[in-house]
Amino acid sequence: MLFKTAKLAQLAEFDEIIDVRTPAEFAEDHIPGAINCPVFSDEERITVGTLYKQVSPFEARKLGAALVAKNIAHHLESRFNDKPKSWHPLIYCWRGGQRSGAMSIILAQVGWSAHKLDGGYKAYRRDVLDKLETLPQNFTYRVVCGPTGSGKSRLLQTMAKQGLQVLDLEHLARHRGSVLGKLPGQPQPSQKSFDSTLLSTLQKLDPTRPVYLEAESNKNGLITLPPALISAMHSSACLLVETPLATRVAGLLEDYRHYVENPQLLIAHLHNLHRFHGAAQLQRWTELIHAGDFSAMVGELLTLHYDPSYLRATTKHYPQLTTARHIPLLSLSENSLEEISSTL
């Protein structure tokens, strides 16, 4: 065998990490820092797989070998053409099998010190899940609580700018964590990609310093947070942000401007609350939206739905909320947020 194998613990030893899986596999998740040099396109992988099942493994391998050779040749002529002889790449596929083996053999024959990742992406994914079962417990958290619109996310962003350690789960999940929390034009990452990003973020944190984060449920849109992180959050000290209702309403109208600009989308998404409030209340909110009275609608949505729901959840899951430090936030202006942040 011309190439050598490497373990996950050796990732930092390589000049480049090459993911030879299809673009779709790579987009779902990949080892941080890896580049995608597929030996099959998405369509080619389907074609070979269909041939394997419907005709024979031999015919599939014959076609697969031709496609792999063609695609590796393309990468040699383009992506790898300027690499020096000292280049030290690590190659992986789904489980460290034929796709990464083919690339590794050819790169080694050229003269590069090519290694194949033992176990491939599957081993990496298993390692991510294993680490997320324990790593979240290594930190001291300060959970920022407060009803919807109280400025928790804005405060965390200001704290991060001022050098405090912040874990912004809503940013990582690309979702604001409520029935109306989907961000316009920003699809959520896959669960696997979120897990990888979360682990990478946690590994950069200093366990000797507190980590500030927002109180979250175990689900953020389509993303599920690791149980170890949720457990650690629930047992942590809390900060309670207190913001006047009018200030919250104004801030939410700024943050959710896409709904103000697209009232029909807002009405459609509010139907998810039918089982909680019934047709009459939804009709009331719809009429306020059609009348352009978004402030009244948001105020009622907060007092009738979000505030009671948030109070129930935080009271149940955050026992240290009763001894939380209260943070009055009368304004969501940058100066007010900076002033509060400087006291934490």
Secondary structure, DSSP 8 states (H G I E B T S, - for coil): --SEEE-GGGGGG-SEEEE-S-HHHHHH---TT-EE--SS-HHHHHHHHHHHHHT-HHHHHHHHHHHHHHHHHHHHHTTTTT--TT--EEEE-SSSSHHHHHHHHHHHHHT---EEETTHHHHHHHHHHHHHTTGGGGS-EEEEE--TTSSHHHHHHHHHHTT-EEE-HHHHHTB-SSTT-B-TT-----HHHHHHHHHHHHHTS-TTS-EEEE---SEETTEE--HHHHHHHHTSEEEEEE--HHHHHHHHHHHTHHHHH-HHHHHHHHGGGHHHHHHHHHHHHHHHHHTT-HHHHHHHHIIIIIHHHHHHHHHHH-GGGGG-EEEE----SHHHHHHHHTT-
